[in-house]
Amino acid sequence: MQPPQLRQFASRNELLEYMRSFSKTQGYAVTIKRSCSDRNGKIKNVVLGCDRSGFYRNRLNLSDDLHHKRTASRLINCPFELFGTRHDNIWHLEVRNSEHNHEASTDMSGHPIVRKLNVDQKELVKQMVVAGSRPRQILSTIHQNDLSLFAISRTIYNIMNSIRQERLDGHTPVQAFLDKLQGSDFEFEYRVGAPKDCITDRIPDKRNPCSNLFSLHDKLIKVSSATPDSPLKPCTETFKSTMGLPCHHIEFLESTYIIKDNCTNLQPLLQSLAHMYQFWPPHQQVAIHSQLEELVNTPPVVVENPVTSKPRGRPVGARNKNKRIIQRDPSTFEHVEKQSRQCGTCHQTGHNKRANQ
């Protein structure tokens, strides 16, 4: 790697931006190894190094047999090192070691520090996530805005995970959902721990997970408690026109006159029909009588499985199906060694039994 140009910088961020862009053109990536602050808490010097410097530290002291998966490390103790120090609010750069113990990278997307997005790009990703865009669409958009970007799909997924953790605000998904229910029109109860435990007021966590959750909207509670004597308010059809779904008035009618007490609601209807039948003219009585007989004698309709259309091609297991359509192309020696037809009389190749007569 060629040594960078020794110059002065107005801030630490300007120094870092210059070194990262310069090393990227050389096929390397630079990261902060360590930094030191003064008495006022301001950073007075910083040590920069290659992102492959240092060794892997097994903090959990796990052996190879205890690892759940085979892992590897990019760290190979690269000796490259730079030193930046601040004097009178001016940053100076010093090269301590300009050598690398590895070759330059041809594809910089393998370095995590290079795939990092800036503040504006992260804000764009956040807006597209809220809009419901897919990760590949987000990645294509930010690549179009910055052709020198080396971000991959894992970069987008990491930002989406950070957005999700920010929304949870340190809570688990179940805790965040319960907080959402508390500020809504839903009535809910939940169980914590084993299913046999009673419903308690404990907040679910990792040690006491939520095993059961029951929630019901306030409007559905009104529907279940409504009766023909105390009906609901008149329907304005606002919910149906905006959401495209049946409102709770329809659910109330269905639950009252169809689901609940079908036989009880049918008796007054039959009594009214028998009473009106006496005052109808003879021809209308004959017509109603025939319609009732047809209705009673008609068997119930059974919904069967739909008739599937015949798929294209020969059916599975057909003898005349070409089995080589899903196989690889044969090699040259397989064409040579392929046996040809033999004559049934002389057992020679090149002709058949009919040509030998």
C-alpha positions as CSV (number, residue, x, y, z in Angstrom):
1,M,0.0,0.0,0.0
2,Q,1.3,3.4,-0.9
3,P,1.8,5.7,2.2
4,P,-0.9,8.4,2.5
5,Q,-0.2,12.1,2.0
6,L,0.9,13.7,5.3
7,R,-1.4,16.7,5.8
8,Q,-3.3,18.6,8.5
9,F,-7.0,18.1,9.2
10,A,-9.6,20.4,10.9
11,S,-11.3,17.6,12.8
12,R,-11.0,13.9,13.7
13,N,-13.9,13.0,11.4
14,E,-12.2,14.6,8.5
15,L,-9.0,12.6,9.2
16,L,-11.0,9.4,9.4
17,E,-12.9,10.1,6.2
18,Y,-9.7,10.9,4.3
19,M,-7.9,7.7,5.4
20,R,-10.9,5.4,4.7
21,S,-11.4,6.8,1.2
22,F,-7.7,6.6,0.5
23,S,-7.3,3.1,1.7
24,K,-10.4,2.0,-0.2
25,T,-8.7,3.1,-3.5
26,Q,-5.7,0.9,-2.5
27,G,-7.8,-2.2,-1.7
28,Y,-7.5,-2.0,2.1
29,A,-9.8,-0.9,4.9
30,V,-8.8,1.2,8.0
31,T,-10.5,1.1,11.4
32,I,-9.9,2.7,14.8
33,K,-7.8,0.5,17.0
34,R,-7.8,2.7,20.1
35,S,-8.1,6.3,21.1
36,C,-7.2,8.5,24.1
37,S,-9.0,11.4,25.7
38,D,-7.7,14.4,27.7
39,R,-9.0,15.7,31.1
40,N,-11.9,17.5,29.5
41,G,-13.1,14.3,27.8
42,K,-12.1,15.3,24.3
43,I,-10.2,12.9,22.1
44,K,-6.6,14.0,21.8
45,N,-5.1,11.1,19.7
46,V,-6.3,8.1,17.8
47,V,-4.5,5.0,16.5
48,L,-5.7,3.6,13.1
49,G,-5.0,0.2,11.8
50,C,-5.9,-2.3,9.1
51,D,-9.3,-4.1,9.7
52,R,-7.4,-7.4,9.7
53,S,-5.0,-6.4,12.5
54,G,-5.0,-8.3,15.8
55,F,-6.0,-11.8,16.7
56,Y,-9.3,-13.6,17.4
57,R,-10.1,-13.5,21.1
58,N,-12.0,-16.5,22.5
59,R,-13.8,-14.7,25.3
60,L,-15.9,-17.6,26.3
61,N,-13.0,-20.1,26.2
62,L,-14.9,-22.5,24.0
63,S,-13.1,-25.4,22.4
64,D,-13.7,-26.6,18.8
65,D,-16.1,-29.3,20.0
66,L,-18.3,-26.8,21.9
67,H,-18.8,-24.5,19.0
68,H,-22.3,-24.7,17.5
69,K,-21.0,-23.9,14.0
70,R,-17.6,-23.7,12.3
71,T,-16.4,-20.1,12.4
72,A,-13.5,-18.3,11.0
73,S,-11.8,-14.9,11.6
74,R,-10.5,-12.2,9.3
75,L,-7.8,-11.1,11.8
76,I,-4.3,-12.1,10.8
77,N,-2.3,-9.5,12.9
78,C,-1.7,-7.1,10.1
79,P,1.1,-4.6,11.2
80,F,-0.2,-1.5,9.4
81,E,-0.7,1.4,11.8
82,L,-1.3,5.1,11.6
83,F,-1.2,7.7,14.4
84,G,-3.3,10.9,14.6
85,T,-2.9,13.5,17.2
86,R,-4.5,16.9,18.0
87,H,-2.4,20.0,18.6
88,D,-4.2,23.4,18.9
89,N,-7.4,21.9,17.5
90,I,-5.5,20.8,14.4
91,W,-5.1,17.1,13.7
92,H,-1.8,15.7,12.4
93,L,-1.2,12.3,10.7
94,E,1.8,10.1,11.2
95,V,2.6,6.8,9.5
96,R,4.1,4.3,11.9
97,N,4.0,1.2,9.7
98,S,2.9,1.3,6.1
99,E,3.3,-2.5,5.4
100,H,0.5,-5.1,5.1
101,N,1.0,-8.9,5.5
102,H,-1.7,-9.7,3.0
103,E,-2.7,-8.8,-0.6
104,A,-5.1,-6.0,-1.5
105,S,-8.7,-7.0,-1.9
106,T,-10.2,-7.0,-5.3
107,D,-13.8,-6.9,-3.9
108,M,-14.1,-4.4,-1.1
109,S,-17.6,-5.6,-0.1
110,G,-15.9,-8.2,2.1
111,H,-14.8,-5.5,4.6
112,P,-17.6,-4.6,7.0
113,I,-16.3,-1.1,7.6
114,V,-16.6,-0.3,3.9
115,R,-20.2,-1.5,3.8
116,K,-21.2,1.0,6.5
117,L,-23.9,3.6,5.5
118,N,-23.8,7.3,6.3
119,V,-26.6,9.2,8.2
120,D,-28.5,10.2,5.1
121,Q,-28.5,6.7,3.7
122,K,-29.7,5.2,6.9
123,E,-32.5,7.7,7.0
124,L,-33.5,6.7,3.5
125,V,-33.5,3.1,4.5
126,K,-35.7,3.9,7.5
127,Q,-38.2,5.7,5.3
128,M,-38.3,2.9,2.8
129,V,-38.8,0.3,5.6
130,V,-41.7,2.3,7.0
131,A,-43.2,2.5,3.4
132,G,-43.1,-1.3,3.2
133,S,-40.3,-1.7,0.6
134,R,-38.4,-5.0,0.4
135,P,-34.7,-5.2,1.3
136,R,-33.6,-5.9,-2.3
137,Q,-35.6,-2.8,-3.5
138,I,-33.9,-0.7,-0.8
139,L,-30.5,-2.0,-1.7
140,S,-31.1,-1.2,-5.4
141,T,-32.2,2.3,-4.6
142,I,-29.2,3.2,-2.4
143,H,-26.9,1.7,-5.1
144,Q,-28.4,3.9,-7.7
145,N,-27.9,7.0,-5.5
146,D,-24.2,6.1,-4.8
147,L,-22.4,3.9,-7.3
148,S,-19.3,3.7,-5.0
149,L,-21.3,2.0,-2.2
150,F,-20.3,-1.6,-1.3
151,A,-23.4,-2.4,0.8
152,I,-24.9,-5.9,0.6
153,S,-28.2,-7.4,1.6
154,R,-26.9,-8.2,5.1
155,T,-26.3,-4.4,5.6
156,I,-30.0,-3.7,5.0
157,Y,-31.1,-6.5,7.3
158,N,-28.8,-5.2,10.1
159,I,-30.3,-1.7,9.8
160,M,-33.8,-3.1,9.8
161,N,-33.0,-5.0,13.0
162,S,-31.7,-1.8,14.6
163,I,-34.9,0.0,13.7
164,R,-36.9,-2.9,15.2
165,Q,-34.9,-2.7,18.4
166,E,-35.3,1.0,18.6
167,R,-39.1,0.6,18.3
168,L,-39.2,-2.0,21.0
169,D,-37.2,0.3,23.3
170,G,-35.6,-2.4,25.3
171,H,-38.8,-4.5,25.6
172,T,-39.5,-8.0,24.2
173,P,-42.0,-8.2,21.3
174,V,-44.7,-9.5,23.6
175,Q,-44.2,-6.7,26.1
176,A,-44.4,-4.1,23.3
177,F,-47.6,-5.7,22.1
178,L,-49.1,-5.6,25.6
179,D,-48.2,-1.9,25.9
180,K,-49.9,-1.3,22.5
181,L,-53.0,-3.1,23.7
182,Q,-53.1,-1.0,26.9
183,G,-53.5,2.2,25.0
184,S,-56.1,0.9,22.6
185,D,-59.8,-0.1,22.7
186,F,-59.0,-3.8,23.2
187,E,-59.8,-5.7,26.4
188,F,-57.2,-8.4,27.0
189,E,-55.9,-10.9,29.6
190,Y,-52.8,-13.1,29.5
191,R,-51.1,-16.0,31.3
192,V,-47.5,-15.9,32.5
193,G,-45.5,-19.0,32.9
194,A,-47.0,-22.5,32.5
195,P,-50.4,-22.9,31.0
196,K,-51.8,-24.3,34.3
197,D,-50.9,-21.1,36.1
198,C,-53.7,-18.5,36.8
199,I,-53.9,-15.2,35.0
200,T,-51.7,-12.8,36.9
201,D,-50.5,-9.2,36.6
202,R,-46.9,-10.2,36.2
203,I,-45.2,-8.7,33.1
204,P,-43.9,-11.4,30.8
205,D,-40.1,-11.6,30.3
206,K,-37.5,-14.2,29.3
207,R,-37.8,-16.1,32.6
208,N,-41.6,-15.9,32.7
209,P,-42.8,-16.1,29.1
210,C,-46.4,-15.3,28.0
211,S,-48.1,-18.7,27.4
212,N,-51.7,-17.5,26.6
213,L,-53.1,-14.2,25.3
214,F,-56.8,-13.4,24.7
215,S,-57.8,-10.0,23.3
216,L,-61.2,-8.7,22.2
217,H,-62.2,-5.3,20.8
218,D,-64.6,-3.1,22.6
219,K,-67.0,-3.1,19.6
220,L,-67.2,-6.9,19.6
221,I,-68.0,-6.8,23.3
222,K,-70.9,-4.5,22.6
223,V,-72.0,-6.9,19.8
224,S,-72.0,-9.9,22.1
225,S,-73.9,-8.0,24.8
226,A,-76.5,-6.5,22.4
227,T,-80.0,-8.0,22.2
228,P,-83.1,-7.2,20.0
229,D,-84.5,-5.3,23.0
230,S,-81.4,-3.1,23.2
231,P,-80.1,-2.9,19.7
232,L,-77.0,-1.2,18.5
233,K,-76.8,2.3,17.0
234,P,-77.8,2.7,13.4
235,C,-75.2,1.6,10.9
236,T,-73.5,4.4,8.9
237,E,-71.6,2.0,6.6
238,T,-68.4,4.0,7.2
239,F,-66.4,1.0,8.2
240,K,-67.6,-1.1,5.3
241,S,-66.9,1.6,2.7
242,T,-63.4,2.4,4.1
243,M,-62.1,-1.0,5.1
244,G,-64.1,-3.3,2.7
245,L,-65.1,-5.6,5.6
246,P,-68.5,-6.2,7.2
247,C,-69.2,-4.0,10.2
248,H,-70.3,-5.2,13.6
249,H,-73.9,-4.6,12.8
250,I,-73.8,-7.5,10.2
251,E,-72.0,-9.7,12.8
252,F,-74.7,-8.8,15.3
253,L,-77.5,-9.8,12.9
254,E,-75.8,-13.0,11.9
255,S,-75.0,-14.0,15.5
256,T,-78.6,-13.1,16.7
257,Y,-80.7,-14.6,13.9
258,I,-78.6,-17.4,12.5
259,I,-76.1,-18.7,15.0
260,K,-77.9,-18.3,18.2
261,D,-81.2,-20.2,18.9
262,N,-82.0,-21.2,15.3
263,C,-84.8,-23.5,16.3
264,T,-86.3,-21.0,18.7
265,N,-86.4,-18.2,16.1
266,L,-87.9,-20.7,13.5
267,Q,-91.0,-21.5,15.6
268,P,-92.6,-18.0,15.4
269,L,-91.9,-17.9,11.7
270,L,-93.7,-21.2,11.1
271,Q,-96.7,-20.1,13.3
272,S,-97.0,-16.9,11.3
273,L,-96.9,-18.9,8.0
274,A,-99.6,-21.3,9.2
275,H,-101.8,-18.4,10.2
276,M,-101.4,-16.5,6.9
277,Y,-101.9,-19.8,4.9
278,Q,-105.6,-19.8,5.9
279,F,-106.4,-16.5,4.2
280,W,-104.5,-17.1,0.9
281,P,-106.5,-18.1,-2.2
282,P,-106.5,-21.7,-3.3
283,H,-104.0,-21.3,-6.2
284,Q,-101.5,-19.5,-3.9
285,Q,-101.9,-22.3,-1.3
286,V,-101.1,-24.9,-3.9
287,A,-98.0,-23.0,-5.0
288,I,-96.7,-22.5,-1.5
289,H,-97.4,-26.1,-0.6
290,S,-95.4,-27.3,-3.6
291,Q,-92.5,-25.0,-2.8
292,L,-92.4,-26.2,0.8
293,E,-92.4,-29.9,-0.3
294,E,-89.5,-29.2,-2.7
295,L,-87.6,-27.4,0.1
296,V,-88.1,-30.3,2.6
297,N,-87.4,-33.1,0.1
298,T,-84.2,-31.4,-1.3
299,P,-81.1,-33.0,0.2
300,P,-78.5,-30.7,1.8
301,V,-75.8,-29.5,-0.6
302,V,-72.4,-30.9,0.2
303,V,-69.5,-28.8,-1.0
304,E,-66.9,-31.1,-2.5
305,N,-63.3,-30.6,-3.5
306,P,-63.0,-28.6,-6.8
307,V,-62.1,-30.5,-10.0
308,T,-58.5,-29.8,-10.7
309,S,-57.5,-29.2,-14.3
310,K,-55.2,-31.8,-16.0
311,P,-51.6,-30.7,-15.9
312,R,-49.5,-30.3,-19.0
313,G,-47.3,-33.1,-20.1
314,R,-47.3,-36.9,-19.5
315,P,-48.5,-38.0,-16.1
316,V,-46.0,-39.2,-13.5
317,G,-45.0,-42.8,-14.0
318,A,-45.8,-42.9,-17.7
319,R,-43.7,-45.5,-19.6
320,N,-43.2,-43.3,-22.7
321,K,-42.0,-40.3,-20.7
322,N,-38.5,-39.1,-21.6
323,K,-36.5,-39.6,-18.4
324,R,-33.6,-37.7,-19.6
325,I,-35.3,-34.3,-19.6
326,I,-34.4,-33.8,-16.0
327,Q,-30.9,-35.3,-16.2
328,R,-27.6,-33.8,-17.3
329,D,-26.3,-34.0,-20.8
330,P,-24.2,-37.1,-21.4
331,S,-20.5,-36.8,-21.9
332,T,-18.7,-37.8,-25.1
333,F,-17.5,-41.2,-23.8
334,E,-21.1,-42.0,-22.7
335,H,-22.2,-41.4,-26.3
336,V,-19.4,-43.8,-27.5
337,E,-20.1,-46.5,-24.9
338,K,-23.9,-46.4,-25.4
339,Q,-25.0,-49.8,-26.7
340,S,-26.9,-49.8,-30.0
341,R,-29.6,-52.3,-31.0
342,Q,-28.5,-55.8,-31.9
343,C,-30.0,-58.3,-34.3
344,G,-32.1,-60.9,-32.8
345,T,-30.8,-63.6,-35.1
346,C,-27.0,-63.0,-35.4
347,H,-26.6,-60.7,-32.4
348,Q,-24.6,-58.2,-34.4
349,T,-25.0,-54.4,-34.3
350,G,-25.9,-52.2,-37.2
351,H,-29.1,-54.0,-38.3
352,N,-32.2,-55.7,-36.9
353,K,-33.9,-59.1,-37.3
354,R,-36.2,-57.9,-40.1
355,A,-33.2,-56.7,-42.3
356,N,-31.4,-60.0,-41.7
357,Q,-34.1,-62.1,-43.4
